[in-house]
Amino acid sequence: MWIADKYIDYVKEQTQEKPGETWDKMLLGFKANKLRMKLLPKKGLAKGYQKLEAMMMSFVADSLGRPDSYVWGNIFSPCEIMHSIGLSTLSIECLSCYFSGYHLEDYFIDYAQNTGIAPTLCSYHKTFVGAIDSGAVPVPEYAVTTSLSCDGNLNTFRYLEKKKGVPFTFLDVPYGDDEASVDYLAAQLRSFAEELAGRFGKTFREEELREVLRIENETREELLKFLRLQSERYYPGEMISHLYMMMGTHLLMGTKEFLELVRFMNEDIKTYPKLEGKKIFWVHLLPFYQETLQKYLNCNPDYQIIASDIIIDSMEKLDPEHPFHALAKKIIRNLYNGSYSHKADMVANLADMLKPGAVIQFCHWGCKQSSGGSLLLKERMQEMGIPMLILDGDGIDRRNSHDGQIKTRLEAFLEMLDSDQSVRKIS
């Protein structure tokens, strides 16, 4: 591992000195990590999570190595349409996480703010803007974003279009779940598919999209089976494992390889022991780097994250015969669209299905909707008799997450859960 650490330090130093000349070095690191994940998977991780990590490293490394094979998007962009014409989607939020693997997020964030980007903008977006503005990352041919769920999406993509000439499509997602709203978004999705195919010199075939949706329906059924099993069995994973799963359900949904992986995980988890520890349902973003959270939640049979709302933010069964309307309904009915009471209802439904012993919501700095609605969700969980902890921090910028505060609050919460279980056993 010391070789990898040395290379990370080298790339970070070179990028800070000559940001426009280090992309090949960064890409080489991604490709090397891809091979390392396949040949030397992390010890202690369940086999399914080992395969998932290798898959996501390969997906990003392979896509970045072929600039004509992908478009930028936000995490809620309709990857199904890209899959149907043979393209990949690389979300700017996920790419920011990969850049943080070189510990470059602080440099890119500061670079963006020094060029006039507001400090209050989401740090995922600032990391990406700084990476592009500094010249460290090349730009693709095209991009797409939705108004769901971050109000910074449109401004970020407009900025990238103005500064770097990256054309993009903006999908305006209505709050209302009615026929007119579905028709409105479905028409945008159809126009986007035609525009995308034209720009990349490809032919869009609706039957290809229908097949993607059929695979997606099958994958979602398998995923729900897995999550139910994960609430029953100890399946060793890390914070970052759930981040990779979130990437899979948003960037690889509808692909055969992701379907086969989830099927494998369903069989593999059956070989693991019964879960005796606390079952935790995670809400919102996953600060995968945070030391205390890693200590208590990485491969720990006492406290296991059984699911995250952002992994299953949509449980909509899609109608392949009407693909654009099906995708429109999926996006509109997403857990992160509309009022926070809609999200609270959906989280409550998921909690009722998975029976967690506790809920933890991470309020990402700069994300207004997560902070503003957290108390509403806590009230809903109290009605269901489920303890909930609200943690404040930053999903990517380590400087905005204070380990001492998180440690104090998390340990007190876990102690309360342990004491509550002891009381129940005695009574």
N, C-alpha and C positions, 0 to 999 in steps of 0.2 A: 504493500500500500504506500510505502514511502516514495516509490517512483511516481505513482499517480499524484501524490501531494506535491512533489517537486514540479511536476508538469503543470499542475493547476497554478502554482505560484508563478511559474515562468510565463504562462499565458496571461495571467492577470497583469504582471509587470509590463509585458510587451504591449498589451492592449492599452494600458494607461499611457504609455510613452508614444506609441504609434498605432492608434486605433484602426486606421484604415489599412493596415498591413498584416493583420493577425487572423483574418477569417479562416484561412486555410489551416492555421494551427488549431483554432477552436474546433473546426470540423474534424480534424484528425483525432482530437481528443474524444469527440462524440463517437467516432467510428471505433476507436480503441476500446472505449467503455462498452460499446455494443458487443465486441468479441469477448471482453472480460466477463460480462454478464452471462454469456452462453457457456463459456468454458469453466468459469469459476464463480458459480452463483453464491450468493450470500448464505453462509451457514446459519442454521437456526430458523430460516424462513420456510414456510410451507412450500411444497413443490409448485403448487399453483401460482403462488405469489412470485416465486423465482422465475417461472415462465412468463408471467405478466410483465415483470420488470425488464426481462430480456426483449420481449415483444415491443414495449414502448421505446426502449433505447434504439432498437433496430428501426422502428418506424420513423423516428425523428432523424436519425443519422442518415438513413437511406433517402428520405424525402429532401433533406437539406443538400444532399449531394447531387440532386437533379433539380435545378431551379425552375425548369419548365414543367415540373410534375405536381406543383402544389400552389395553393392560394393561401393567403393569410385570412384569418377569420377571428371572431371572438368565440368563446367556448360554446355559445349557443347557436352558432351558424349551422345551417342544414347540411351536414357532411354527406347525407344520403345523395344529394344532387351531385356533389363532387365525385362520389364513388361511381355513380351511374355512367359517368363519361371518362372514368379512369384517372381521376385526379385525387390528391390528398389535401386535407385541410390541416394547417398548422395554426393553432390558436396562439394569439400573442401572449395570453396569460401563461400558457404552458411553456412557451419558449422563454419567457422571463424566468421561470423556475429553472430551466436548463442553463441559462446564463448565470444564475446564482450558483450553479455547480462550480463555476470558476471564481466565485466570490466577487463577482463584478457588479452585483446589483447596486451597491452603494456608489460606485463610480458612475454608473449609467444614470442613477437617480439624480445625483448631484450635477451631472452634465446637463440633464434635461432642465433642472431648475435654474441652472446658471444661464440657460438660453431663453428663460422667460416662462417656462411651464410652471403652473401654479403648484405650490407645495401641497395643496389639499387634494390634488388629483391622486387617484388610486396608485399605489406604488408598483403594481404590476404594469400599469400603463406607462408610468414614468420610466421604469426600467427599460421597457421596449422602445419608447421614444428616444431615450438617451442612447441606446444601442444603435438605432438608425441614424440619429443626428450626428453622432460621433464618427460615423462611417465604418463602424466595426462590423456591421451586418449588411449584406447585400439585399436589395429589394426584389420582390417577385414581380410577375407580370400583372397580377390582379389581386383584389381582396374583397371580402364581403363581411358585413357586420349586421347585427340586429340591434333593435332598441332594447332588447331584453338582456340583462336586468339592470345593467349599469348605465347611468346617465353619462358616463365618460366615453362610451363607445364611439358615438358619432363624432365627437370633437377630436378624439385621437385619430380616427381614420381620415377625417377631413384634414387634419394637420399633416399626416403622412402623405396625403395626396398633394397638398400645397408645397411641402418641402422637398419631397422626393419623387413626385409625379406618379404615385401609385394609384391607378384608377380603382374605384371600389363601388360596390352595390350596397345600398342601405335598405334593409328590410324593416319597414315600420310595422311593429307588432301591436295590434289593438289590445286594449285591456278587456273589452267585452267579448264574451263567449256566446255569440249569436250567429245566425246564418250570414248576415251582411258582413260581419267582421271576418268570418272564415273565408268568404268569397273574396274579400279585399286582399287578404294575405295570400291566398292561393294564387290570385292573378299576379302578384308580385313574384312569387316563387316560380311560376311558369316563365315569366319574362326573364328572371335571373338565369334559369336553366338554358334558355336560348342564347342569352348574352354570353354566358360562360363558354358554351360550346363554340360560339362564333369566334371568340377571342383566342381560343386554343386550337382552332382549326379542327374541331371534332364534330361528330354528329350526335345529337341527343336523341335517344330512343326511349320512349316512355316505358316500354316493356322492361328495359334494363333497370329503371327506377322501381318498377313494381317488384322485381326480383329482390332488389336491395331491401325493400320494405318487408317482404316475406321473411327474409333472413333476420331482419330486425325483430319482428314479432317472435320468432323462435328464440332469438337470443334473450329477449326480455323475459320470456317464460323461464328459461334456464337460469337467468340471473336471479329472479325472485326465489327460485328453488334454492340456489346457493346461499342467499341471504338468510333464508329460514334455517338452513343447515348451520350457517355460521352463528346463529343465535343459540344453537344447541351444542356445538362442538368447539373445542379449542383448536383454532387454525392460526398458527403463528404468523403474524404479519407486523409490519411497521407503519408508522404514520405515512411514510411515502408510498407504501403499498396501496393505500386508499386513494392517494393522489393519482397513482398510475391507473387504478380502476376507474376513477373519474375521467381520466383522459381516454381510456378505452371506450367508455359508454358515450362519449361525445365526439371522438375523432375516428373511431373504428366501428361504430355501430352500423350494422348492415353488411359487414364483411364476413366471409366464411371463416377466416382465421380467428377472429375474435369469438365467434360462435363456438368453434372447436375448443378454444381455450376455456370458456366458461363450462362447457360440457366436461372437460378434463377436471376442472376444479370441483365440479359436483361429485365426480367419482372419487377424487383424491381426498376430499374432506371427510368422506365416510370412513377413512382409515385412521382418523385422528380421534383422540379421546373425548369424552363428554366434557363440556365446559362447566367448570365448577365456580369460576370467578364471576366478577361483576360484568354485566352486559351494558355497554355504553353506545348510545346512538349519538353520532356527531352531526352538528348542524353548521353549515356554511363552510368556509375555507379551512384548509389543513396546513398549519404552519409546520411543515415537515422537518425544519431545521432546529426547532426549539428544544433545548436541552432537557428541561424537566418533563415535558410531554413525552419525549423520546424515552426517558428513564422509566416512566410508569406505563407507557402504552405500546412500546416496541417489544413484541414477542414476550408478553407478560401474561401468564395464565390467570393471574389475579384480576386483571382489568383488560377486557378485550373490546375494541371497537367492532361492533357487529354490522354497522352500516353507516352511511353518510347520506344526508338528504340530497347532496349535489350529485351523488352517484345515481340515484333513482328519482331525479327531479321530474321525470315524466314516466307515467306508467300507461300511457295511452296505447291501446291496441290499434294498429294502423290498418286502414282499408286499402289494400294494394290496387284495387280496381279504380280508385279515385286518388291517385298518389299525391297530387298537390293539395287537395282538400285535407287529406289525411295528415300531411306534414303541417299544414296550417293549424289544424286542431291540436296536434302535439305541441307546437310552439306556444299557442295561445293558452293552453291548459297547463303549461309548465308551472311547477311549484314556485318559480321565481318571477312569474308574471302577475301583474295586478296588485291588489291590496295585500298587506301583510296578513290580514285575517284569512285570506285564501291559502297562504303558506302555512299558517298555524293549523288550518283544517287538514291540509295534506300531511303535515308532519304528525298530527294526531292520528290520522289513519295509518300511517306507517308504523307508529309506535304501537298502535293496537294490533297490528299484524305481527310485529317482531318481538313485542313484550320486553323492551329494554328495562334494566334496573335504574338507569339514569340517562339524562340528556346533557350534553355539553355543547353550548353554542359559542363559537369563536367570532367575536366582533372585530372584523378586519378594519384597521385604521383607514379612514377615508371612504369607507363604504357606508353610506348613510342609511340604506335600507336595513342592513343587519343590526346596526346599533339602535335605530329608531324603533324597530319592532320586537326587540328581544324580550322586553317586559310583557308584551302581549302573549308571546309564545310561552313564557314562564308561567303566566296565569293559567294558560290552557293545560300545561303539564301538571300544575298543582291540582286542577280539577280531576285529572286522571290519576293522581297519586304518584306521579313520577318526579323524583328530585331533579332539579336542573341547575347547572352552573353556567354563568355567563363570564367568559374570559375576554379581556381586551388585549389587543396586540396587533401585529402586522404579519400578514401571510408570507412576506418575502423580505422586507427590510428589517434586518436583525436589530437595528438601532432603535426601532419603535416598539420592540417587545422586551419588557423588563423581566428577566428570569426570576428575580427575587419575588416580585409581586405574583407572578403566575405560580411559582412554587408554593408560596404561602396559601393562596386560595385553592389550588388544586389539592394539596395535601389535606387541608381542612375538610374539603368536600369528600375526598375518598375516606377519610377517617369517619366522617358522618355516615357514609354508606356502610362501612364495615360495622360500625356500632349499631346501626339500624338492623342489619342482618342478624347480629348477635342477639339483640333484644327479641327479634321474631323467633329465633331458634329456642330461646329460653321459654318464651310464652307458649 
